[in-house]
Amino acid sequence: MPAGRKRQPIELIEAKGKKHLTKSEIEQRKKEEIKVNAIDVQPPKYLTGKQKKDFMKYAKILLDIGIMTELDEDRLAQYLISMDEYIEYTKKIKRLKRELKNETNPNAIQRNIETTDLYLRYQNRALKQSRDCASDLGLSISSRCRLIMPEINEPPKENKFNKFRKIE
């Protein structure tokens, strides 16, 4: 397999129909693939009450589409925590900007600007963390597009050489 290319599940390869594998290759790939059941998905104890409620909301959606297991609990928790941090820093930045409009003391203005800059860096880190988690969990548009299995609704193609065969 070429370097950098992610290995795809055999069901996805078969559904796309772009790679022709022998029956033995398909069986071998199926044996090698890891299958994990969603046994008991629960919010981690370190989440707040609101985060636990949000966890269950997102977990239900992800379980319904079959892409979450109990192995993903911490990643969803990380997503919720980083989103809360992002929102918290956004509120702090807005408050500091309102205070800056009314400030006249040059030293206070400088402190306000430095604090705002610090919060902007923290906000940016929280946003990056939440985007990484969202991508891993299929919570972003682009990551969902990579997770969707194509449906096999097409009838088999007719052999274009059938017209040359003798029909008895």
C-alpha positions as semicolon CSV with decimal commas, in nm:
position;residue;x (nm);y (nm);z (nm)
1;M;0,000;0,000;0,000
2;P;0,142;0,346;-0,088
3;A;0,277;0,551;0,202
4;G;0,036;0,806;0,345
5;R;-0,280;0,638;0,219
6;K;-0,522;0,530;0,491
7;R;-0,639;0,171;0,486
8;Q;-1,011;0,145;0,415
9;P;-1,252;-0,118;0,545
10;I;-1,317;-0,399;0,298
11;E;-1,692;-0,317;0,290
12;L;-1,609;0,033;0,170
13;I;-1,372;-0,096;-0,098
14;E;-1,635;-0,343;-0,222
15;A;-1,905;-0,074;-0,221
16;K;-1,690;0,162;-0,425
17;G;-1,608;-0,115;-0,670
18;K;-1,279;0,050;-0,768
19;K;-1,042;-0,225;-0,654
20;H;-1,069;-0,583;-0,766
21;L;-0,971;-0,832;-0,497
22;T;-0,983;-1,207;-0,505
23;K;-1,213;-1,392;-0,266
24;S;-0,914;-1,504;-0,062
25;E;-0,784;-1,143;-0,039
26;I;-1,129;-1,027;0,076
27;E;-1,145;-1,301;0,341
28;Q;-0,794;-1,215;0,461
29;R;-0,882;-0,845;0,489
30;K;-1,201;-0,926;0,683
31;K;-1,001;-1,140;0,928
32;E;-0,749;-0,860;0,980
33;E;-1,007;-0,585;1,044
34;I;-1,083;-0,497;1,401
35;K;-1,449;-0,507;1,500
36;V;-1,556;-0,341;1,826
37;N;-1,908;-0,343;1,965
38;A;-2,060;-0,041;2,139
39;I;-2,107;-0,226;2,468
40;D;-2,168;0,040;2,732
41;V;-2,100;0,398;2,628
42;Q;-2,109;0,622;2,936
43;P;-1,988;0,978;2,998
44;P;-1,660;0,995;3,192
45;K;-1,692;1,096;3,559
46;Y;-1,471;1,403;3,515
47;L;-1,730;1,585;3,299
48;T;-1,962;1,846;3,446
49;G;-2,338;1,791;3,456
50;K;-2,397;1,995;3,139
51;Q;-2,111;1,820;2,962
52;K;-2,254;1,479;3,057
53;K;-2,590;1,581;2,911
54;D;-2,421;1,696;2,589
55;F;-2,214;1,376;2,589
56;M;-2,525;1,160;2,589
57;K;-2,682;1,371;2,313
58;Y;-2,381;1,333;2,083
59;A;-2,320;0,970;2,182
60;K;-2,676;0,876;2,087
61;I;-2,633;1,029;1,741
62;L;-2,294;0,863;1,688
63;L;-2,421;0,526;1,815
64;D;-2,725;0,544;1,587
65;I;-2,504;0,579;1,281
66;G;-2,272;0,308;1,411
67;I;-1,942;0,492;1,438
68;M;-1,895;0,518;1,815
69;T;-1,791;0,261;2,071
70;E;-1,687;0,281;2,434
71;L;-1,331;0,331;2,307
72;D;-1,436;0,678;2,184
73;E;-1,575;0,804;2,517
74;D;-1,265;1,004;2,611
75;R;-1,236;1,162;2,266
76;L;-1,595;1,286;2,284
77;A;-1,528;1,414;2,638
78;Q;-1,218;1,597;2,510
79;Y;-1,429;1,756;2,239
80;L;-1,686;1,880;2,492
81;I;-1,421;2,016;2,729
82;S;-1,233;2,199;2,454
83;M;-1,558;2,349;2,322
84;D;-1,645;2,475;2,671
85;E;-1,297;2,628;2,702
86;Y;-1,336;2,793;2,362
87;I;-1,670;2,945;2,466
88;E;-1,526;3,056;2,802
89;Y;-1,233;3,239;2,638
90;T;-1,462;3,393;2,377
91;K;-1,675;3,544;2,655
92;K;-1,365;3,673;2,837
93;I;-1,233;3,835;2,520
94;K;-1,565;4,009;2,456
95;R;-1,571;4,138;2,815
96;L;-1,213;4,270;2,785
97;K;-1,294;4,445;2,457
98;R;-1,595;4,618;2,620
99;E;-1,373;4,729;2,909
100;L;-1,109;4,857;2,668
101;K;-1,357;5,096;2,504
102;N;-1,414;5,277;2,835
103;E;-1,053;5,273;2,959
104;T;-0,839;5,587;2,956
105;N;-0,539;5,484;3,168
106;P;-0,251;5,387;2,932
107;N;-0,117;5,121;3,172
108;A;-0,460;4,962;3,210
109;I;-0,505;4,970;2,832
110;Q;-0,170;4,793;2,784
111;R;-0,259;4,525;3,045
112;N;-0,597;4,477;2,882
113;I;-0,440;4,432;2,538
114;E;-0,184;4,182;2,674
115;T;-0,455;3,984;2,854
116;T;-0,673;3,985;2,542
117;D;-0,379;3,858;2,337
118;L;-0,318;3,578;2,589
119;Y;-0,685;3,478;2,586
120;L;-0,686;3,480;2,206
121;R;-0,399;3,229;2,207
122;Y;-0,583;3,009;2,459
123;Q;-0,901;3,039;2,255
124;N;-0,714;2,937;1,939
125;R;-0,568;2,629;2,113
126;A;-0,911;2,525;2,240
127;L;-1,055;2,569;1,891
128;K;-0,778;2,356;1,738
129;Q;-0,834;2,082;1,998
130;S;-1,210;2,083;1,941
131;R;-1,165;2,068;1,562
132;D;-0,925;1,773;1,592
133;C;-1,169;1,586;1,814
134;A;-1,465;1,673;1,591
135;S;-1,277;1,541;1,289
136;D;-1,192;1,215;1,466
137;L;-1,554;1,163;1,569
138;G;-1,718;1,257;1,239
139;L;-1,869;1,576;1,382
140;S;-1,749;1,796;1,097
141;I;-1,883;1,801;0,743
142;S;-1,557;1,690;0,582
143;S;-1,501;1,406;0,829
144;R;-1,858;1,279;0,780
145;C;-1,802;1,270;0,406
146;R;-1,507;1,038;0,464
147;L;-1,715;0,812;0,693
148;I;-2,020;0,763;0,472
149;M;-2,049;0,424;0,308
150;P;-2,173;0,449;-0,051
151;E;-2,497;0,263;-0,111
152;I;-2,502;-0,017;-0,364
153;N;-2,820;0,057;-0,556
154;E;-2,695;0,019;-0,910
155;P;-2,806;-0,283;-1,109
156;P;-2,518;-0,487;-1,249
157;K;-2,386;-0,350;-1,576
158;E;-2,494;-0,535;-1,884
159;N;-2,217;-0,706;-2,075
160;K;-2,174;-0,504;-2,394
161;F;-2,058;-0,815;-2,579
162;N;-2,384;-1,003;-2,521
163;K;-2,511;-0,888;-2,861
164;F;-2,241;-1,098;-3,027
165;R;-2,329;-1,419;-2,843
166;K;-2,545;-1,683;-3,003
167;I;-2,871;-1,708;-2,816
168;E;-3,017;-2,059;-2,818
